[in-house]
Amino acid sequence: MTKLFGLTSILSLLLSLGAIAQDCNNFHKRKCYGSDNAYMRYNTQSKSGMFVLGHTSDLVFVAHAGQDYRVSLCQDKKVEEPLKFQVIDGRSEDVLFDNQNAALDIPPAEGEEPGEASLPQFFEFSADATKKIIVRITAPGPPPEEGEGKRGRREEPDPEDLFCVGVLVENMPTPKLGF
């Protein structure tokens, strides 16, 4: 009887995690705000994924020469703190953008303490050469605890700590300037 109860509880946990993961499918298409520029088009390298508080993950895409790009992030409403992210050149490992550093340039809103300014959730750039771009996203909160549970198995994340993150990538040809 206890084996049946244990099997039933494990199965229900997996089904609930699967249902939450289904909600993240195409989250970036439904919830991310794109550019107001009419020439910017959806890029198929956009993705959505399941995150747990404090989790860091990389999205890798190829930026082609002669294109302007906009990378926009969005997350579930149940997580109030903004996402932290960096845009990294995959070849040189140079950090092209870090929204924590960019937030220092934004004056705090009325009633906010300095340093509480909201982090920008998008970045635009022009690709002068075709290159691999890494978007390193860190969810708010403390990093998940590493280790094993009682029976030597990895602890499953608390379903309350799971939420969706979307990365919307848009691009357009770089406008030609001059004659």
C-alpha positions as protocol buffer text, in pm:
chain_id: "A"
residue {
  index: 1
  type: MET
  ca { x: 0 y: 0 z: 0 }
}
residue {
  index: 2
  type: THR
  ca { x: 282 y: 244 z: 84 }
}
residue {
  index: 3
  type: LYS
  ca { x: 450 y: 162 z: -247 }
}
residue {
  index: 4
  type: LEU
  ca { x: 128 y: 246 z: -430 }
}
residue {
  index: 5
  type: PHE
  ca { x: 94 y: 573 z: -236 }
}
residue {
  index: 6
  type: GLY
  ca { x: 459 y: 664 z: -309 }
}
residue {
  index: 7
  type: LEU
  ca { x: 421 y: 583 z: -677 }
}
residue {
  index: 8
  type: THR
  ca { x: 101 y: 787 z: -695 }
}
residue {
  index: 9
  type: SER
  ca { x: 261 y: 1089 z: -528 }
}
residue {
  index: 10
  type: ILE
  ca { x: 567 y: 1077 z: -757 }
}
residue {
  index: 11
  type: LEU
  ca { x: 345 y: 1045 z: -1062 }
}
residue {
  index: 12
  type: SER
  ca { x: 129 y: 1341 z: -956 }
}
residue {
  index: 13
  type: LEU
  ca { x: 441 y: 1554 z: -894 }
}
residue {
  index: 14
  type: LEU
  ca { x: 574 y: 1473 z: -1242 }
}
residue {
  index: 15
  type: LEU
  ca { x: 238 y: 1551 z: -1400 }
}
residue {
  index: 16
  type: SER
  ca { x: 214 y: 1885 z: -1219 }
}
residue {
  index: 17
  type: LEU
  ca { x: 568 y: 1979 z: -1329 }
}
residue {
  index: 18
  type: GLY
  ca { x: 478 y: 1873 z: -1683 }
}
residue {
  index: 19
  type: ALA
  ca { x: 167 y: 2090 z: -1676 }
}
residue {
  index: 20
  type: ILE
  ca { x: 370 y: 2391 z: -1560 }
}
residue {
  index: 21
  type: ALA
  ca { x: 625 y: 2326 z: -1835 }
}
residue {
  index: 22
  type: GLN
  ca { x: 343 y: 2318 z: -2094 }
}
residue {
  index: 23
  type: ASP
  ca { x: 242 y: 2668 z: -1983 }
}
residue {
  index: 24
  type: CYS
  ca { x: 593 y: 2790 z: -2073 }
}
residue {
  index: 25
  type: ASN
  ca { x: 566 y: 2666 z: -2430 }
}
residue {
  index: 26
  type: ASN
  ca { x: 580 y: 2977 z: -2656 }
}
residue {
  index: 27
  type: PHE
  ca { x: 567 y: 3203 z: -2349 }
}
residue {
  index: 28
  type: HIS
  ca { x: 790 y: 3453 z: -2534 }
}
residue {
  index: 29
  type: LYS
  ca { x: 531 y: 3487 z: -2813 }
}
residue {
  index: 30
  type: ARG
  ca { x: 246 y: 3553 z: -2570 }
}
residue {
  index: 31
  type: LYS
  ca { x: 407 y: 3767 z: -2299 }
}
residue {
  index: 32
  type: CYS
  ca { x: 722 y: 3944 z: -2425 }
}
residue {
  index: 33
  type: TYR
  ca { x: 688 y: 4297 z: -2559 }
}
residue {
  index: 34
  type: GLY
  ca { x: 879 y: 4344 z: -2879 }
}
residue {
  index: 35
  type: SER
  ca { x: 1012 y: 4649 z: -3054 }
}
residue {
  index: 36
  type: ASP
  ca { x: 786 y: 4930 z: -3170 }
}
residue {
  index: 37
  type: ASN
  ca { x: 991 y: 4942 z: -3491 }
}
residue {
  index: 38
  type: ALA
  ca { x: 771 y: 4809 z: -3773 }
}
residue {
  index: 39
  type: TYR
  ca { x: 1075 y: 4666 z: -3954 }
}
residue {
  index: 40
  type: MET
  ca { x: 1179 y: 4440 z: -3665 }
}
residue {
  index: 41
  type: ARG
  ca { x: 1071 y: 4081 z: -3730 }
}
residue {
  index: 42
  type: TYR
  ca { x: 1036 y: 3777 z: -3505 }
}
residue {
  index: 43
  type: ASN
  ca { x: 1348 y: 3558 z: -3506 }
}
residue {
  index: 44
  type: THR
  ca { x: 1296 y: 3181 z: -3478 }
}
residue {
  index: 45
  type: GLN
  ca { x: 1588 y: 3157 z: -3234 }
}
residue {
  index: 46
  type: SER
  ca { x: 1357 y: 3300 z: -2962 }
}
residue {
  index: 47
  type: LYS
  ca { x: 1287 y: 3059 z: -2674 }
}
residue {
  index: 48
  type: SER
  ca { x: 1095 y: 3007 z: -2351 }
}
residue {
  index: 49
  type: GLY
  ca { x: 1194 y: 2797 z: -2055 }
}
residue {
  index: 50
  type: MET
  ca { x: 1121 y: 2694 z: -1700 }
}
residue {
  index: 51
  type: PHE
  ca { x: 1332 y: 2858 z: -1429 }
}
residue {
  index: 52
  type: VAL
  ca { x: 1359 y: 2818 z: -1053 }
}
residue {
  index: 53
  type: LEU
  ca { x: 1449 y: 3110 z: -826 }
}
residue {
  index: 54
  type: GLY
  ca { x: 1823 y: 3185 z: -846 }
}
residue {
  index: 55
  type: HIS
  ca { x: 1876 y: 2965 z: -1154 }
}
residue {
  index: 56
  type: THR
  ca { x: 2116 y: 3074 z: -1431 }
}
residue {
  index: 57
  type: SER
  ca { x: 2087 y: 2953 z: -1789 }
}
residue {
  index: 58
  type: ASP
  ca { x: 2233 y: 3044 z: -2128 }
}
residue {
  index: 59
  type: LEU
  ca { x: 2051 y: 3096 z: -2457 }
}
residue {
  index: 60
  type: VAL
  ca { x: 2285 y: 3082 z: -2755 }
}
residue {
  index: 61
  type: PHE
  ca { x: 2192 y: 3224 z: -3095 }
}
residue {
  index: 62
  type: VAL
  ca { x: 2368 y: 3335 z: -3413 }
}
residue {
  index: 63
  type: ALA
  ca { x: 2365 y: 3706 z: -3503 }
}
residue {
  index: 64
  type: HIS
  ca { x: 2426 y: 3757 z: -3874 }
}
residue {
  index: 65
  type: ALA
  ca { x: 2632 y: 4041 z: -4022 }
}
residue {
  index: 66
  type: GLY
  ca { x: 2434 y: 4339 z: -4147 }
}
residue {
  index: 67
  type: GLN
  ca { x: 2143 y: 4285 z: -3909 }
}
residue {
  index: 68
  type: ASP
  ca { x: 2012 y: 4486 z: -3613 }
}
residue {
  index: 69
  type: TYR
  ca { x: 1891 y: 4277 z: -3319 }
}
residue {
  index: 70
  type: ARG
  ca { x: 1671 y: 4332 z: -3017 }
}
residue {
  index: 71
  type: VAL
  ca { x: 1673 y: 4081 z: -2730 }
}
residue {
  index: 72
  type: SER
  ca { x: 1374 y: 4121 z: -2492 }
}
residue {
  index: 73
  type: LEU
  ca { x: 1312 y: 3922 z: -2174 }
}
residue {
  index: 74
  type: CYS
  ca { x: 986 y: 3856 z: -1991 }
}
residue {
  index: 75
  type: GLN
  ca { x: 883 y: 3646 z: -1692 }
}
residue {
  index: 76
  type: ASP
  ca { x: 580 y: 3527 z: -1501 }
}
residue {
  index: 77
  type: LYS
  ca { x: 397 y: 3793 z: -1303 }
}
residue {
  index: 78
  type: LYS
  ca { x: 433 y: 3595 z: -980 }
}
residue {
  index: 79
  type: VAL
  ca { x: 802 y: 3687 z: -962 }
}
residue {
  index: 80
  type: GLU
  ca { x: 825 y: 4058 z: -888 }
}
residue {
  index: 81
  type: GLU
  ca { x: 1202 y: 4112 z: -905 }
}
residue {
  index: 82
  type: PRO
  ca { x: 1344 y: 4163 z: -1256 }
}
residue {
  index: 83
  type: LEU
  ca { x: 1570 y: 3916 z: -1435 }
}
residue {
  index: 84
  type: LYS
  ca { x: 1943 y: 3981 z: -1453 }
}
residue {
  index: 85
  type: PHE
  ca { x: 2106 y: 3915 z: -1788 }
}
residue {
  index: 86
  type: GLN
  ca { x: 2424 y: 3961 z: -1985 }
}
residue {
  index: 87
  type: VAL
  ca { x: 2481 y: 3954 z: -2359 }
}
residue {
  index: 88
  type: ILE
  ca { x: 2818 y: 3792 z: -2433 }
}
residue {
  index: 89
  type: ASP
  ca { x: 3019 y: 3756 z: -2755 }
}
residue {
  index: 90
  type: GLY
  ca { x: 3055 y: 3379 z: -2793 }
}
residue {
  index: 91
  type: ARG
  ca { x: 3396 y: 3400 z: -2961 }
}
residue {
  index: 92
  type: SER
  ca { x: 3581 y: 3655 z: -2749 }
}
residue {
  index: 93
  type: GLU
  ca { x: 3377 y: 3605 z: -2426 }
}
residue {
  index: 94
  type: ASP
  ca { x: 3347 y: 3987 z: -2402 }
}
residue {
  index: 95
  type: VAL
  ca { x: 3040 y: 4109 z: -2214 }
}
residue {
  index: 96
  type: LEU
  ca { x: 2858 y: 4332 z: -2463 }
}
residue {
  index: 97
  type: PHE
  ca { x: 2581 y: 4427 z: -2219 }
}
residue {
  index: 98
  type: ASP
  ca { x: 2499 y: 4371 z: -1852 }
}
residue {
  index: 99
  type: ASN
  ca { x: 2163 y: 4500 z: -1738 }
}
residue {
  index: 100
  type: GLN
  ca { x: 2287 y: 4538 z: -1379 }
}
residue {
  index: 101
  type: ASN
  ca { x: 2547 y: 4790 z: -1495 }
}
residue {
  index: 102
  type: ALA
  ca { x: 2294 y: 4961 z: -1724 }
}
residue {
  index: 103
  type: ALA
  ca { x: 2057 y: 5003 z: -1427 }
}
residue {
  index: 104
  type: LEU
  ca { x: 2313 y: 5231 z: -1263 }
}
residue {
  index: 105
  type: ASP
  ca { x: 2245 y: 5485 z: -1539 }
}
residue {
  index: 106
  type: ILE
  ca { x: 1871 y: 5489 z: -1472 }
}
residue {
  index: 107
  type: PRO
  ca { x: 1760 y: 5736 z: -1203 }
}
residue {
  index: 108
  type: PRO
  ca { x: 1541 y: 5577 z: -933 }
}
residue {
  index: 109
  type: ALA
  ca { x: 1166 y: 5624 z: -965 }
}
residue {
  index: 110
  type: GLU
  ca { x: 979 y: 5830 z: -711 }
}
residue {
  index: 111
  type: GLY
  ca { x: 976 y: 5649 z: -376 }
}
residue {
  index: 112
  type: GLU
  ca { x: 1256 y: 5407 z: -473 }
}
residue {
  index: 113
  type: GLU
  ca { x: 1587 y: 5386 z: -294 }
}
residue {
  index: 114
  type: PRO
  ca { x: 1901 y: 5438 z: -506 }
}
residue {
  index: 115
  type: GLY
  ca { x: 2003 y: 5101 z: -646 }
}
residue {
  index: 116
  type: GLU
  ca { x: 1642 y: 4979 z: -658 }
}
residue {
  index: 117
  type: ALA
  ca { x: 1596 y: 5113 z: -1011 }
}
residue {
  index: 118
  type: SER
  ca { x: 1437 y: 4852 z: -1231 }
}
residue {
  index: 119
  type: LEU
  ca { x: 1672 y: 4659 z: -1454 }
}
residue {
  index: 120
  type: PRO
  ca { x: 1625 y: 4708 z: -1830 }
}
residue {
  index: 121
  type: GLN
  ca { x: 1476 y: 4392 z: -1984 }
}
residue {
  index: 122
  type: PHE
  ca { x: 1592 y: 4443 z: -2343 }
}
residue {
  index: 123
  type: PHE
  ca { x: 1907 y: 4517 z: -2541 }
}
residue {
  index: 124
  type: GLU
  ca { x: 1953 y: 4631 z: -2902 }
}
residue {
  index: 125
  type: PHE
  ca { x: 2268 y: 4596 z: -3110 }
}
residue {
  index: 126
  type: SER
  ca { x: 2399 y: 4580 z: -3468 }
}
residue {
  index: 127
  type: ALA
  ca { x: 2602 y: 4283 z: -3582 }
}
residue {
  index: 128
  type: ASP
  ca { x: 2903 y: 4392 z: -3787 }
}
residue {
  index: 129
  type: ALA
  ca { x: 3010 y: 4028 z: -3838 }
}
residue {
  index: 130
  type: THR
  ca { x: 2830 y: 3695 z: -3803 }
}
residue {
  index: 131
  type: LYS
  ca { x: 2892 y: 3571 z: -3450 }
}
residue {
  index: 132
  type: LYS
  ca { x: 2761 y: 3350 z: -3175 }
}
residue {
  index: 133
  type: ILE
  ca { x: 2580 y: 3546 z: -2902 }
}
residue {
  index: 134
  type: ILE
  ca { x: 2518 y: 3412 z: -2552 }
}
residue {
  index: 135
  type: VAL
  ca { x: 2235 y: 3555 z: -2343 }
}
residue {
  index: 136
  type: ARG
  ca { x: 2310 y: 3457 z: -1980 }
}
residue {
  index: 137
  type: ILE
  ca { x: 1995 y: 3490 z: -1771 }
}
residue {
  index: 138
  type: THR
  ca { x: 1983 y: 3475 z: -1390 }
}
residue {
  index: 139
  type: ALA
  ca { x: 1648 y: 3452 z: -1215 }
}
residue {
  index: 140
  type: PRO
  ca { x: 1601 y: 3659 z: -900 }
}
residue {
  index: 141
  type: GLY
  ca { x: 1647 y: 3501 z: -562 }
}
residue {
  index: 142
  type: PRO
  ca { x: 1914 y: 3291 z: -394 }
}
residue {
  index: 143
  type: PRO
  ca { x: 2079 y: 3016 z: -601 }
}
residue {
  index: 144
  type: PRO
  ca { x: 1912 y: 2676 z: -564 }
}
residue {
  index: 145
  type: GLU
  ca { x: 2074 y: 2453 z: -305 }
}
residue {
  index: 146
  type: GLU
  ca { x: 2287 y: 2178 z: -447 }
}
residue {
  index: 147
  type: GLY
  ca { x: 2294 y: 1838 z: -289 }
}
residue {
  index: 148
  type: GLU
  ca { x: 2094 y: 1526 z: -244 }
}
residue {
  index: 149
  type: GLY
  ca { x: 1780 y: 1438 z: -58 }
}
residue {
  index: 150
  type: LYS
  ca { x: 1721 y: 1167 z: 198 }
}
residue {
  index: 151
  type: ARG
  ca { x: 1759 y: 868 z: -34 }
}
residue {
  index: 152
  type: GLY
  ca { x: 2059 y: 994 z: -231 }
}
residue {
  index: 153
  type: ARG
  ca { x: 1840 y: 1149 z: -501 }
}
residue {
  index: 154
  type: ARG
  ca { x: 1855 y: 1509 z: -614 }
}
residue {
  index: 155
  type: GLU
  ca { x: 1592 y: 1726 z: -452 }
}
residue {
  index: 156
  type: GLU
  ca { x: 1317 y: 1836 z: -690 }
}
residue {
  index: 157
  type: PRO
  ca { x: 1246 y: 2210 z: -694 }
}
residue {
  index: 158
  type: ASP
  ca { x: 940 y: 2332 z: -509 }
}
residue {
  index: 159
  type: PRO
  ca { x: 665 y: 2386 z: -771 }
}
residue {
  index: 160
  type: GLU
  ca { x: 597 y: 2723 z: -605 }
}
residue {
  index: 161
  type: ASP
  ca { x: 948 y: 2836 z: -707 }
}
residue {
  index: 162
  type: LEU
  ca { x: 903 y: 2746 z: -1076 }
}
residue {
  index: 163
  type: PHE
  ca { x: 816 y: 3013 z: -1330 }
}
residue {
  index: 164
  type: CYS
  ca { x: 842 y: 3084 z: -1702 }
}
residue {
  index: 165
  type: VAL
  ca { x: 1102 y: 3303 z: -1871 }
}
residue {
  index: 166
  type: GLY
  ca { x: 1082 y: 3409 z: -2234 }
}
residue {
  index: 167
  type: VAL
  ca { x: 1356 y: 3548 z: -2458 }
}
residue {
  index: 168
  type: LEU
  ca { x: 1222 y: 3724 z: -2767 }
}
residue {
  index: 169
  type: VAL
  ca { x: 1482 y: 3781 z: -3038 }
}
residue {
  index: 170
  type: GLU
  ca { x: 1393 y: 4020 z: -3322 }
}
residue {
  index: 171
  type: ASN
  ca { x: 1599 y: 4137 z: -3617 }
}
residue {
  index: 172
  type: MET
  ca { x: 1595 y: 4357 z: -3924 }
}
residue {
  index: 173
  type: PRO
  ca { x: 1849 y: 4461 z: -4188 }
}
residue {
  index: 174
  type: THR
  ca { x: 2076 y: 4737 z: -4067 }
}
residue {
  index: 175
  type: PRO
  ca { x: 1967 y: 5061 z: -4237 }
}
residue {
  index: 176
  type: LYS
  ca { x: 2219 y: 5206 z: -4481 }
}
residue {
  index: 177
  type: LEU
  ca { x: 2333 y: 5553 z: -4382 }
}
residue {
  index: 178
  type: GLY
  ca { x: 2463 y: 5821 z: -4616 }
}
residue {
  index: 179
  type: PHE
  ca { x: 2463 y: 5827 z: -4996 }
}
